[in-house]
Amino acid sequence: MKKFIKVMKALSDPNRVKMVKLLQHKVMCVCEIQSALGLAQSTVSKHLKILEEAGLITYYKDKLWVNYSLADGTDSPYAANLLGSLKHWLDEDPGLADIVEKLPTIRREDICGS
């Protein structure tokens, strides 16, 4: 039951749902997510930690960058199920669609330098 509640709580925040939806499209760093959502770096980091602890996302380091992506769901069947469902949900949400449309123009090299 604890894993289920953790996943549900992680997805109870609109900004965390948006982050999951963005990560469906590409691997992103904190500065890219921050730029896409217009949130403070500390806020993005806190949200990412909650999503990671719930088994919804994962990260890896590449030199100076920490890259976030969707988890494969092996840690939690609840996370796997919801990640699969979210691929088909909310694509028609106007606010989310606008953010996703801007994704190709959001590049870490332009935001933080190389």
C-alpha positions in Angstrom: 0.0 0.0 0.0 2.9 2.5 0.8 4.3 2.3 -2.8 0.8 2.9 -4.2 0.2 6.0 -2.0 3.7 7.4 -2.8 2.9 7.2 -6.5 -0.5 8.7 -6.1 0.8 11.6 -4.0 3.6 12.2 -6.4 1.1 12.7 -9.2 -1.3 14.8 -7.1 0.6 18.0 -8.0 -0.1 19.6 -11.5 3.5 20.7 -11.9 4.8 17.1 -11.3 2.3 15.8 -13.8 3.6 18.4 -16.3 7.1 17.2 -15.6 6.2 13.6 -16.3 4.5 14.7 -19.6 7.5 16.7 -20.6 9.9 13.8 -20.0 7.7 11.7 -22.3 9.2 13.8 -25.1 12.8 14.1 -24.2 15.4 13.7 -21.5 15.8 17.0 -19.7 18.0 18.7 -17.1 16.7 20.9 -14.2 17.3 24.1 -16.1 15.3 23.0 -19.1 12.4 21.9 -16.9 12.7 25.2 -15.0 12.5 27.1 -18.3 9.6 25.1 -19.7 7.5 25.5 -16.6 8.6 28.9 -15.3 9.5 27.6 -11.9 12.3 28.3 -9.5 15.3 25.8 -9.6 14.7 24.8 -6.0 11.0 24.0 -6.7 11.9 21.9 -9.8 14.5 20.0 -7.8 12.0 19.3 -5.0 9.4 18.0 -7.4 11.9 15.9 -9.2 13.0 14.3 -5.9 9.4 13.4 -5.1 8.9 11.8 -8.6 12.1 9.9 -8.3 11.3 8.5 -4.8 7.9 7.3 -6.2 9.7 5.4 -9.0 8.3 7.6 -11.8 11.5 9.1 -13.0 15.2 8.3 -13.0 18.3 10.3 -13.5 21.9 9.9 -14.6 24.9 12.2 -14.5 26.8 13.2 -17.7 29.8 15.3 -16.7 28.2 18.6 -15.5 24.6 17.6 -16.4 22.1 15.6 -14.4 19.6 14.2 -16.9 16.1 13.2 -16.0 14.0 10.7 -17.8 10.9 8.5 -17.2 11.6 5.4 -15.2 11.0 2.0 -16.8 8.6 1.0 -14.0 10.6 -1.9 -12.7 10.7 -0.5 -9.2 6.9 -0.1 -8.9 4.1 -1.7 -10.7 1.9 1.3 -9.8 4.4 3.7 -11.3 4.6 1.5 -14.5 0.9 1.4 -14.8 0.4 5.1 -14.4 3.3 6.0 -16.7 1.7 3.9 -19.4 -1.7 5.5 -18.9 -0.2 9.0 -18.8 1.2 8.5 -22.3 -2.4 8.7 -23.6 -3.8 11.2 -21.1 -3.8 15.1 -21.1 -2.4 15.5 -24.6 -5.3 17.8 -25.4 -4.8 20.0 -22.4 -4.2 23.5 -23.8 -1.7 24.6 -21.2 0.3 21.4 -21.5 0.1 21.4 -25.3 1.6 24.9 -25.4 4.6 23.8 -23.2 5.2 20.7 -25.3 5.1 22.7 -28.5 7.9 24.9 -27.1 10.1 21.9 -26.1 12.3 21.9 -29.3 13.4 25.5 -28.6 14.4 24.8 -25.0 18.0 23.8 -25.0 20.3 23.5 -22.0 23.2 25.0 -24.0 21.2 28.2 -24.5 20.0 28.4 -20.9 23.0 27.4 -18.9 25.8 27.5 -21.5 27.8 24.4 -22.5 
